[in-house]
Structures are given as C-alpha cells and as structure tokens.
Amino acid sequence: MESGSLRIDELSPEERKIYNTLKPEQLPQHVAIIMDGNGRWAGQRSLKRFLGHQQGAKSVQLVTETASRIGLPWLTLYAFSLENNLRRPRAEVNFLMRLLKSYLESNLQRMMDNNVRIRYIGRTRDLPPEVQDKMRWAEDATARNTGTTLTLALNYGGRSEIVDAFRSLAREIEAKHLKADRITEEDVHRHLYTAHMPDPDLLIRTSGEMRISNFLPWQIAYTEIFVTERFWPDFRGQHLLEAIAAFQCRERRYGGIGEGSGEVEENVDQIRIATS
C-alpha cells in the first residue's frame, strides 16, 4: 500500500503513541485474528451471550479501521467456524447470521470511507441464501476499494479447506492428465481459499486460549503467534498495534539459523560425533 494512502493522523492518541515505536517498513503484510471470548466477556458481566457477540462486531469495525489507517494490506478474521455452525444452538447460529447481515448493512459506508475491501473464505455456499445475498452485495460495493482487504472466515474450517483444495486439485489432475508425483506445494496453494493472498505473518488469538482452533493450518506454518488474555469485545486498534510491536521484536528464521544460535562450523565432516 502506498505511503500516500496512510492516515496516521486519524489514529487515537493511544494508537499514535504505539505506532510511533514501530518500524513502518517492517509492518506485517497479513494479520489474521482468532476472535475469541465473546461469550465469556458477557458471562463475566452477567449478560446474555448475544450482547457479547454484538460488542464483538463493534470490535471488528474498530480494529479494521485502525488497520486501514496504518496501511495494513490484509486482515483476516475468524468470524464463524464450521464447528460453530454444527455444534452451537440453532438460536445462537440464527442470531449470528442476523448479526452478520446487520454488520454488513450498517458498516458499508464506513468501509467505503476507509477504503476497505471485503471478501470471504469458507463454505459460504452453505449459509442461508439471504445472508449470501447480503455478503455479495457488500463485496460488490467495496470491490474497487484499494486499501485493506478485510476477509471474514465464515462457515470456515481449516481441515475442510484442505479437503476442498484436494478435491479441486484432483479434478485438475484428471482433466489435465497430470502425474501425482509431480504435485508441488504451490499446486496445493493454488486451490486453497486463500490462493489470492499472502500467508499471514502474524496470528493473534484473544481470550488466552493456546490453540489455533482449525484456523488456516496450512497457511500459518511459519506465522508468528501472539496470544492475549483480552477478550475480543475489549480488543481495539491499540491492541492490534501492540501485537504488531511484539511481532517486530521477533526474528523470523523459516527453518534457518538466526543470530545468537552458535558459531557455524565450516569443516563439519571432520568433527567426531560423541558416542557416550
């Protein structure tokens, strides 16, 4: 994203203070977030769960706006999992679908004002038709925006994504008479829901849980993970910036050797291996 499109002056004083400590040239290209803790946030306040979901939807827009102001190209949010759809009470699932429609309707203008483009990943074809219609409406309306791409993972499961990718790849192999032993990682990548975007540099999980919950298992092979105890409804732009600050303090090695990892021996063939 070009520096001219940054809107740093629109950050809050708290956000600006943290942003000033960052190295803009080392911002992650893609941040993914597992938004967790809506129910527990409500439970701690003796509120109904739906109020936690409503407050969580507010966090989505606020965090997205901060991402757009700092020029973050890709933001992917785990909004509704395949397991949520199968295992949550139907009344809660129905409410979440209504909330999604309401979010898209009420925040479209804010997405336009912030130059945000919205997309989706997951088995969205299984969502209610009226929800799919509203999703397409918002996607079409924001398609020409050039700022942050906000991707909502809806009816998403990481294993189901890989299954869908293998099914698609199998059809390609059959149609093109390709040999299975010539398949590469790039071939698999081309058939993932996320083929059009880079893998996440940073994965944030709220609510303190230490698991990835079937979210982007292929894509986060070398992603840096940041876990916060803060529940998603309390997560704001400044907390996104704090996670990015922690990310910038890490050394990403991708299986290589980093600084402080010991001296490299040039003549390894001459080293005797201890047997006791």
Protein Blocks (a to p, Z undefined) as FASTA:
>chain_A
ZZklpcfklpcfklmmmmmmpcfklgcfbdcdddehklmmmmmnopafklmmmmmmmmmm
mmmmmmmmnopabacddfbcfklmmmmcfklmmmmmmmmmmmmmmmmmmmmmnopacdde
djfklpcfklmmmmmmmmmmmmmpcbdcddddehiafklmmmmmmmmmmmmmmmnopafk
lpcfklmmmmmmklmpccdfbdcdehhiacekhpaklmmmmaccdddfbdfklpcfklmm
mmmmmmmmpccekhpacehiapadfblmlpccdfZZ
